[in-house]
Amino acid sequence: MNFSAAAATGNRCETDSLSATIYRFVSELKQARRYRVSGIVQGVGFRYFTQHAAQRLQLSGYAKNLPDGRVEVYAIGSAAQLEALKNELRRGPRMASVDHITEAEAEILPAFSNGFTIERDD
């Protein structure tokens, strides 16, 4: 029975199951985000903290220091994984103090799609 037939016959179980499958598929699609974290985020282990969090969340990408004192985090994963990473970035390591995080959609870069690295400073 297809979706329209299930809806027409009132077969809610099949309709709900299909909706759940579609939601899971859409929410698990890989996407990329670029975060820029400001505050006391350099010299306090922020990139290593981010790498450990990203690996735990099974994300790929990188973290690097920016010349203006911020840390840039580029991550590839599902919407749920990326949201969990953003929550970790807000917290940061013990000696960090996060003031602000900007977030932007990014293109999936194949060079960073296998694992999470710490990149050299610019």
N, C-alpha and C positions, 0 to 999 in steps of 0.2 A: 504494500500500500504506500503510495507516495504522500508527500506533505499535504497537497490539496485534497486528496481523498480522505486522509485522516481528519482534516479539518471539517470536511463536509459531513462525515459520518459521526463527528463528535468524539473520535477516538483520541482522547486527551493524552493517554499514556504514550502513544507513538509520537504525537506532536511535541510533548514535553521532552521526550528522549532525543528527538531530532534537534530541538532548540538547544539542549544541553551539549550535544555533539558539535553544533555550529559554534556555540559560545566557546567551547574548549579549543576548537581549531583556531578561531580568530585570536583568542587570548594567548595562544602558544606560538603564534607566528613570530619569527625573529625580526627584531627591529634594532636600530642603533640610536643611542643618545649620547650627547656630549654635555658633560657637567663642568662648570667652572666654580670652584669652591674658594671663597675668600675668608680671611680671618687669620688666625695664627695657625697656618697649615703647612709651613715649610720648616724643616729642621726639627720636627716632632714625630717623625715616622708615619706621616699621613699616607704617603704612597704605598708603603708596606702594609699598613692597616687596610687600605683599599684593595690591594692585591689579594690579601687573605680573605677579605669579605667577598670579593668577586669570585675567587676560586671556590669558596664554600657554596656560593649561589650558582655555580656552574656557568658563569659569564665569561666572555672573552673580551679583549680590548687592551687598554693600557691606562697608566696614570703617569703624569709627568708634571714637574714644576714649570711654572711660567715665569718669565723675567719680572713681571709686575707683582710677584709674591703669592699669586694664586696657584692652585693645583688644578690641572685639567684632567678629567676622567672621561675616557671614551669607552663605552660598553655596548656589547651586542648580546641580546637575549630576548626573552618574552617580556611582555608588559609587566607581569607580576614580578619577575626577577629584577627588572630595572627599578621598579618601585621599591623593592626591598633594598636594593643597593642605595638608592637615594636616601632612604631612612638611615642606613649605616653611615653614609657620608655626613648627614646632619649631626650624628653623634660624634664621629671621629675618634681617634685614639685619645687616651687620657690627658696628654699634655696639649692637645689641640683645642682651639676655640673657634668654632665655625660661626661666621657672621652672616654669610649669604651664599646661596647656591643658585646659579643660573642653569637652566636646562634647555636644550634645543634638540630637535630631531636631527639625525645625521644619516649620511649614506653608509651602507654597510661596506666596509673596506675589507676585501679578502685578506689583505696582509695581516690583519689583526683578528681574524675569525677563529684562530686555533690557540686558545690559551690567553692568559692575562699577563702582561709584562709591565715592567717599570722602564719607561723611556728616559733617555738622557735629557738633561735640562737644555732648553733652547739657548 
